[in-house]
Amino acid sequence: MQNRFSKVLLLLVILAVSSGCVNKPQATPADDKEPIINSLSVTPQLGTREEVVLVEPAIKITVDAVETERVDFFIAPAGEESLGESFWVDEKGEDGWSAEYSLPLTNTEYKITVKAYYKDKCTEKSLVVLAEEKKVSENNPAKEQPVELLSEGKKIAQLREVKGMPKYFLAQAWLDNSRFYGQTGTRPVLVNANNFSYKTLKVTSWQSHHSPDGKYISYLNEQGINIVSLDGSSKRWFQPQQNQSFQGNLAGGIWSPDSSKLLFWLEKEWDSLFMVYDLKTSGIKRVNTSLEGYFLTTQAGWIDNDRILFTTKAAVKKDGTAASSSGYRSDLAVADLRDDSYQLITSADDGVFIQGIQIVDHTTAVCQINDGGNTPSSYVFVNLNGSNHKLIPIKNSSKLNVSADGRLAYLTNQSKAGKNQTATLVVEGQNGKIQLAKIKYETISGPFWSPDGKHLLFSITYNKPLEKGFQEEYKTYLVKFK
């Protein structure tokens, strides 16, 4: 696997103004103003040699344009007449017209085109870039080799740090077997798992979720629930109308398995109002989560395209006495959108709390269970038909994630270490239990299995000791199994 900082890009800039624009957007009648592109530039630049510009692989394309309402960015193989793939649309020029992109690290020429629009008029300019390998010294940290992970003397996996990510990057999930994504501050970032090139989506996102088909990201901001395609070419958003009986803090944006619906909710003091947005019809449907004596309901995930799993707490004991503001036990319940039904599928004893963690398939969910005391939590596989639950015999553990083929990844042996804590990353399957690595961290995101179970991904924050005080660092790691 090549490290993306072991390369630089040689850019041969060829500017050309087209004679006209095709595929113009629908707009209002034109006036005398024309969109003008004064310049098209790429940064950061490491130097120049005649007409060749040296830059890092992760580039920012900046357009100096006036009388412009929108700028579209495209990439295509050099020499191709078409514009190619749209990788970003900038509709807010207050902070300048720009886009970020990570070019493939191969000796291939690419044409980058920008189109500036004003009403029904547009102007475009292009540049051709050439990615060329540059040799680096042997002690360059960009040439770091992966760490071999051993079990009983045998190489079982490789651990590699994902370097070159934007500041504050934390991984969130896999898009497919070759791409994952995360957030840096309020920006979603898409990452190529093979060469660690990345693309930042230029949207403001407080929290985001990817669609199972790998085509879209839903994210929450002051506008409401937003949906953007991963190439940045299309966006939509919706904000549910609130009234006195239908209000709260907007949250969610969880995709159904077929990527056709979004689960979201309005958080209130004692409970939440859950709703489903249908992308095909743009309709919103209220989800029934009403059970007498239960409250503080939270979503656990979609079981299939019609059923959703929830965790809900009981306000009173089983004998009907002693109401509690924090709940006496918690159970799992299933809402069915087809008949608007909602029913419990577990029956915990008082003092026992079950929390839905992950939907493994259409029949099974992984849940965390504890007795509310000092006893370490354990995990249980819950059959979603409500019977034959299977206890997972692991204690003093957290962050459990189950792969498609049934292997477990989790943290155990957690202990405090100054301003950080330490834990052991464990993988467990039919061939036994393997301790992969000891991790020192303050917070951790993951671990996340790739869909094919060949990779494990996680990010950490870490307080690095300095001569005076500490420095918070963000790191992401990728485990590749043999």
N, C-alpha and C positions, 0 to 999 in steps of 0.2 A: 504494500500500500504506500503510495507516494504521499509525502507530507506537502501540503500546499504552500509552505513557506520555503521549500527547496527550489522554487521556480520564480522566475520573473517573466513579465510579458514584454515583448517587443511590439510596439504599436506603430504601424505605418498608417498615418492619417491621410485619408483621401476625402476631401469635402466636395460635395456636389449638390447643387440645388436642382430639384426635379422641375420639370415643366408643368406639372400639375399633380393633384392628389386624387387617389381613387378611394372608393368606399367611404365617402364623406358622411359624417353623422347628420341626422336630421336636425335642422336648426331654424332659427328665425331668419327673415330676409336679410341680405347683406347690406352693409353701408360702405362708406369709402375706406374704412380701415382694413389693412392687410396684416396678417401675422408675419412678423419679421424675426428670423433667427440670425442674430449677429454672430454667434459662435457656438461651437459644440466641442467640449473638452472632457478629458478623462484624468482623474487623479486617484491615488497619489502618484507623482512622478519621481522616479529615483535619479533621473538624469536624461540627457539627450545625446544623440550621435547623428549629426546631419538631420535627416527628416524622421529618424527613428526615436521614439520616446520609450524609456524604460519605466515600467510601473510594477506594482505588486499585483498578484492575481485577483484580489478582491478590489474592484474598481468602483468609482463613483462617476457617473456620467452627468455633467452639468450643462444646461442649455441656457444661453443668454437670449431670451426672446421677449418681444414687446407686442402689445396689442393681441394678447393671447389669452384664451380661456381654458385651454387644456393642452397637455403635451403627452403623446403616446410614445413608448419606447419599444423597439423591435430588434430581434437578432435573427440572422440567417447565415448560411454558408456564403462566403464571398463568391461573387459571380452569379448568384441566384437572382433572378429578376424580381421575385416576390419579396414582400417585406419580411416574411418568416414568422416567427413566434413573437407574440406580444408578451413582454415580461414585466411591464409596469405601465400604469396610467397615472399621471400626476394632474390632479384637478385643483390644487391649491398652490398658487404661485406666490403667495405672500412671503414664503421663506425661500423662494427661488425654485426653478424647474429642475428636478434632478431625480436620479434613480441609482440604486446600488445593484451590482451584479458580480458574480464570480464566474469567470470564463473557464472552460475546460482546459486542463493542463496538457495540451497536445499541440503538435506543430501543424495547426490548422488555421486557415484564415477565416475570419468571421466579419460579417457586415452588420454594424449597428446603425439603425436608422431612427431618427426622431421626427415626429410630425406635430407641428404646432397648429392649433385650430383657433379661428375666430369666426363665430357664427358659421356661415356656409363656405368659408374660405380656409385654405390650409397651405402650409409650406413645409417642406421636408428637407432634411440634410442627413447625409450618411458618412460614416467613417469605417475603414476596414482595419481590423486588428489582427496581429499575428502573434500567437502564443509560442514562445521558444524557450527550451530548457536552458537554464544557466547553472553551471557547475558551482558547487559550494565546497568550502573546506570541510575536512573530516570532523573537525570539532564544532561545526555549526550545529546548534541544538535542533535545527529543522531536520537533521538526518538521524534523529533519535530512532533506535530500533525498538520494536515492541518488547514488553517484558513477557518472558515465557512463564506460564503458570503450570506448576507441576503437581502431580498426585501420585504418590508412591514411586517417584522417580520418572514417571512418564509425562510427556508434554500433553496437556489436555486443552490448553487455550492460550491465547495471546491477549495481553492487556496493553492498550495503547491510549495515550492521552489525545483527545481531540483538540489540537492546538489551532490558534488563529481565529477563534470565535470572537464575535463582538463582546465588548465589556458587559458584564452582568448576565451572560447567557446561561440559562438553565434549560436542559432538555425536558420535554414533556411527553412525547410519544413517537412511535414509528408511523410514517405514512405508508410505507411498503418495505420490502426487504432491502432496498438500497437507499432509502431516504428517511430521515427523521426530522423532527421540528422541535422548537422550543421558543422561549421568549427572552428578550434582552430589554429590561425595563418595560416599556409599553409597546414593543414592536415584535411581532412574530418573525421567526427566522427559520428558513428551510435549508437543510443541510444534506449534502451528498455524502453518504456513509463510506464511499470508496476513496474519495480524494479530499474530503472535508471542505470542498468549496461550498459556499452558501449564498443565499439570497435573502435580503431583508424586505419584508412586505411593508410598504410605507403607509401603514394605518396605525391609529392609536387604539391599543387593545389592553383592557384591564385584565382580561382572562380570555383564553381561546381554547377551542376544541376542533379536532380535524374530523372530516367526514370519512366513514369507512371505505368509500371508493377512492380516497386519496386525491380528490379533485378540489375540495373546498376547505376553508377555515371559517368557523363561526367565532365571533368575538364580541365582547361587551364593552361599550363605552357610553359617553353621555348621550349619544343618539339613540341607543337601545341595543337590540341584538342585530349584529351585522353579519353578512355572509360575503366572502370574497373568494374568487377562484385563485388557485395557487399561482397562475401566471399573471395575476393582477388585472386581467382584462375585463372582468365583470364584477359588479358589487350590487348588493341590495341590503336594505335594513328595514326593521319594523319595530314599533314601539306600541305595546298594548295600551289601549285607553283605560284609565283608572277612574274609579269613582269611590264614594264613601264605603261601599261594601266590597270593593274590588281594588285594593291598593296594597302597596308594599315596595320593598327595594328589589329591583329587577336583578335576576341572576340566572345562570344556566346557559343553555345553548348546546345540549347534549344530543348527538345525532342518533337516529334509528339505524339499525343494521343495513337497511337498503338506501340510506342517505336521502330519504324523501321527507323526513319529519325532524323537528327540533323540539326537545323538551326544555321548557324554561319555567321559571316560577317567580312569584312575588313574595318575598320574605316578610313575615309579620312577627310580632313579639312572641307568640306562642305556637305559631304554625305557619305554613306556607300555602299559597294558592298555586297549584301546578297546572300548566297548560301545554298544549302541543300545537306547534305551528306547522301547517302542511305547505311544503314548498311548491307543490303542483297547483293547489287551489288558492294559496295565500290565506286560507282560513285558519282560525284559532279555535281550539276545542278545549274546554275545561276538563281536567282529569279528576275523577272522583277519588278522593283519599279520605273520606269521612268514615270513621269508625267510633262508635260511642265509647267513651272512656280512654281514647288514645289521642295523642297530640305530639308536638315536636317531630313531625315527619320529615325525613330526608330521602332523597333519591339514591338508589344504589346502581341503577343502570337499566338499559333496555334488555329484556329477555329475547324478544323477537320484534317484528315490526308492529305488533299489536299489543304487547304486554310489557309492563314496566315494573321493576322490583323496587320496593321502598322499605326503609327501616322506620318503625314508629314506636313511640314509648307509651306505656300505660300510666295514666294519671293516678290511679288508685290500686290498692292491693287486690289480689284475686278474690278475697272475701268481701270486697266492696268498701273497706274501711280506709281511713288515713290517706287523704289526698296529698299529692306531692307536686311541687313546682318543677322538679327535675326528673320525675318519672321513677317508678319502682322496678321496672323491667323493660326490655325492648324486644320486639319481634319483627319478623319479616312479613310483608304483605304484598300482594300482586294486584295491580290495576289492569283491567282488560278494556281496551278502547272499543272493542266491538260491541259489548253489551253494557258498558259503563259500570261493570262490577268491580268490587274491591274487597278482598278477603285475606285474612291471616293464613299463613302456611306454616308457622311455628307457634309453639305455646310454651314460652319460657317460664320458669318458676320466678317468684318474686326475688329480686336481688340479682338476677341473671340478665346480662345485656348482650344481645346479638346485634352485630353491625355488618351490613352487606358491604363487601369490599370489591369484588370483581365477578362479572358474569363470564364463566368459562365457555359455556355453549348454551344452547337453548334449553338444556335440562338441568344444569348445575351452576351453583354460585359458591364462591369462596367467602366465608364470613369470619369475623373475629368475635370471640366470645370470652366474657369475663364475668366474675361473680360480684363485681363492684368493690371488692376488698383489695388486699395486698397480694393476692394470688396472681402470678403472671398470666397474661392473656394467652389463649390458645386459638387455633383456627379449626374450622369445620367445613367440609364440603356439604352443602345443603342441596338435596334434590328438590327441584322447584315444583314437583307434584306434592310435596309436603310429607314425604316418608323416607325412611332408610338413610338418615343423615350419617356421614362418616367423619369421625374426629381425625384431624391431622395431628399426629403426636409430636409437635414441636412447641417448646416453651421458651419464655424470655426472648421473644423474637418480634420483629416488626417488618413492615414494608414488603409483605409477601406478594409475589406476582407469579402467576401460573402460565407456562408456555402452552402452545397449541397441542403439543404432544404430552402434556401432563407433568412436566418437570417443574419443580419449585425453586424459586430464587428468593432469598430473604436475608435479613440482617439478624445476627445474634451476638451474644456476649457483649452487650453494650455497656460501656462504662464511661464515666466522666474523666476528661484529660485536660485540666486547666480550663481555658475558654473554649475548648473543643470537646468532642467525645470520640471514642473509638468503638468500632464494631467489626465483626467478621462477616464478609459476604459469602453465603453458602448456596450451593446448587445441589438439589436432591432429586433423584429419579430412580428408575428401576435398577440402575447399576450402583446405587448407594449414594452416600453423602460426600460432597467434596467442598472443602474450605478453599475458596478461590483467592481471597485477599483480605488483609486487615486494612480497614479504612479509618482515617482520622478526619473528622469533619465537624462543622457546626450544624448545618442542615443538609439534607439530602433529597434529591428528586429522583425517583426510581427505586429499584431497578426496573427496566422495561425490556421484555423479550421482543425480538423481531418476530414477524408473523411466521417465519420458517423455523424459529427456534435456534438459529445459528449464531445469533449475536445477543449480547446483553448490554444495555445502555444505562448510564446513570450520571448525574451531575451533583456536585457538592459545593457548598460554601465552606471556607476554611479560614481560621484566624492565624495568620502567619506571624510568629513572634519577631519583633524588631528590637533594636537596641533600646528604644523607648517606645513601649506600647505594642500594638498589633496592627496588621494590615489585612483587611478582608480580601480573600481571593476567591474567584469562581473557576472551577475546573470541571471538565466533562471527560468521561472515560468510556471506551468501547471494548468489550470483551468478545473475541472471536473464537469459537470453539472448533477444535480439530475435527 
